[in-house]
Amino acid sequence: MIGAEYASTRREDPAIAALIHEALGEARTVVNVGAGAGSYEPRDRKVIPIEPSSVMNAQRDPALPQAIQASAFPLPLEDGSVDAAMAVLTVHHWDDDQEGGVKELRRVARGPVVILTIDADVSSSMWLMADYLQEVAELDRQIFPTMDTLAGWLGGEVDVRPVPLSRDTPDWSLGSFWAHPERVLDEQARNATSGFARMPDAIVDRVVAAVERDLADGTWDARHGHLRELEEYDSGLRLVVAR
């Protein structure tokens, strides 16, 4: 089940949170669409979380605002009713409502729209997708809108910024595995990523066995061991800000 282990391994990365909060500018009211367990929600502003999944809503910290159980399209808000809108690693889950949902963010926000997403062309070059999990690379190209597509839906001035992931990030997204191949062998870590969660068991078993073998015989380190020495890596994470 997608998101079942989210709260324990997908904890907020302070560096990423700072970028998001900076992009929100002076906004005092923020709608967070696809709010999930509440990571990256500002604590010093009025946030309206919107999340369709009861699994995710059940993992929200009781100190956070209770989420409205609704989808991204249509949003249950009036035109220009909030200062800003945000959506963190969620647009790719909106299926046929991606365009409508992104345009809804623009409709309800008087100010900036801040989207954290993945550039699938970049993420596909990471060792996990390139060498072992090509199925996710192909799926990501289908489900993640390109930066140009997002810009077209948002309109106006749009800025796209790479967000490198620290080797020690507490947010164990699939991209964070770049320096930690051992996480592929960790069922809890896998279950907190939609990349693995969307794959059939046979594919997951194949990838786990291959990574386990290559770690044991030194193949992985011979090919990619240099990554363990890096402090950060661009695994395709992008911050898209429309004003």
N, C-alpha and C positions, 0 to 999 in steps of 0.2 A: 504494500500500500504506500503510495507516494506521500511523503511527509510524516510518516508514523514516528520517525526518530528525530524529527527536525529540531526540537527544543534542546536536545542534549548535545548535538554535534554541530549545529548551525547557529552558533552564537555570534553576536554582533562583533564585527571587527572595528575597533575604534578609529582606525585611519580611514576606512571606507565611510563610516558614519560621519566623520568630520567633513568629508567631501560632499556628502549628500546634504548635510545641514547648511554648509556654506552655500550650496547651489540654491537652497530654498530662500536664501536672502532674508529679508525682513518679515517674511510671511508669519502671521500669528495663527492663522487657521489653515490646516493642511488635511486634505483627504489622502489616505494611504490605501490604494486599491490593490487587492491581492495581498492584504496585510499579513497573512500567515500568523506566525507566533508572536509577531510584534518587533522583530529585529529591525533596527534602524529607524524606528519611530522616534521623533524628537520628544523629549520629556518636558521641554520648556515651552511648548506651544499647544494649542488646542488641536488634537488630532481626531479625525473621524475615520476609523478603520473600516474597511469593507472587505469581507472575505467570504467566499461561498462555501468553503469546506468546514464541516463540523469537526473533522479530525484536527485541522489546524487551529480552529477556534478554541478547542479544548485545551490546547497547549499554551494559550496566552497567559502571561503573568496576570494574576488578579489585580495587580496595581495598575495595569494598563486599562484604557477605555475598552468597554465591551464592543466587539465588532458587530457591525450590521451584516447579517448573512445575505449577501446579494452578489451578483456578478458585475463585471466591468461594463457590460452593455445590456440595457441602459443603466446608468448610475442614478440612484434615487435622490438626486440633488438638483437644485435649480441652477440655471445659467449664472455663472460668475458668483457662486455662493460661498466660495472659499478663496483664500489668498493664493494657495499653491496646491499642486497635486503631485503625488509621488507614486512610483510603482517599482518595486525592487525584485528583480529576477522573477517576474511573474507573467509578462506579456506573452511569452511563448506557451503559457498554459491556457491562453484565452481562445485557442482554436479558431473557429470561424468568426469570432468576435474581435479579432486583433485590431483591425482597422477601426471598427466602430468604437471599441474600448479606448484606444489611444485618442481618437477624436473627442470622446467623452471627457477625458482628462483635460483637454484643451477647453472644452465647453464650460466646465464647472469652475475652472481656475481663472481668477482675475490676473494672476501673476505667473510665476514660473511653473513649468511642468518638468519634473525630474524623473528620469527613467534609468534604472540600472539594468543592463542587459548584456548579452554576449554577441560578439562578432564571430559567427560560426566559421568564417574563413580562417581566422586566427586560431581559434580553439582547436580546430581540426589538425593543426600542426603539432600540438602537444603529444608527447610520446604515447600517452594512454590511448588517445583516439587514433593516432597515426599507425601505431604498431599492433594494437590489440583490440581496440573497440571501434572499428571502422563503422559499425552500424550506428553508433551514437553520432559520429561525425556526419553521416549521411542524414540522420534524423534531424540533427541540429540545423543543417542547411535548409531543411524543409520547414521547420517550426519557428526559427528565429527570424524575424524581419530584419532586413539589412539596415545599415545606418541611413542609407539614402531613402529607403522606404519609410522609416520612422520619421525622418525629416519632412518628407512629403506629407505624411498624415498630420504632423504637428503644425506645419506652416510657420511663418515668421522666422526669426533668427534662431538657429539651432546650432549648438556647440556640442561636439563629440570629443570626449577625453578618455584616453586609455587609463585603466586603473590596475596597475600591477599588483599582484597578490604577494604578500609577505610569506616567507617560508613558515612562519609561526602563527599565521592567521588562525583565530579561533573559529572562523566560519569555514567549515569543511565542505565547501562546494566541490563539485567534481574538478574544477580548475585548481583547487588547492592541493590536489594529489601530485602536483608537478614535482615536488621534492620528496614525496612520501609514498613510494610505491607499495609499501607495506599496508597502506590503508585499503588497497584493493582486496586484501585478504580479510579485512575487518567487516563483518556483516553489518554491524551497526553503522559504520561509516558509509558503506555502500547504500544502505536503505535510506539514508538522509539525502541522497542525490537523485534527482529525477532521471538523470542519464541512466543509471543502473536500474532504477525502479521501473522504467518503461520497457526494459529488455526482458525477453523470455528467459526462463531459468536455464535453458540449454546454452544460451549465449553467455550469461553470467558465469556459469560453471566453467565454460571454456576459457574465458578471460582469467578467472581466478587461478585455474590450473596452470595457464601459460605464464602468468606473472610469478606465481609461486615457484615454478621450475626455473625461470630466468633469474630470480633472486638467489635461489639456492646454488646455481652453478656459476654465478657471476656474470651472466650475459647482460642482465639489466645494467649493472654498474659499469661494465665495459662500454656500453653504448651511451648511457645517460648519467653516469655517476658524477660528472662535473656539475650537474644541477644541484647536488647536495651542498655545494660550496656557495651557491648564490643566495643573496638575501631576499631578492624578490624576482618575479618572473611575470611576463605578460602572457596570461593564458586566455586572453580574448575578452576580459571584462571591460565594459565601456559604460561611461556615464554620459547620458544624453540629456542636455538641458535646453529647453525651448523657452524663449521669452517673447 
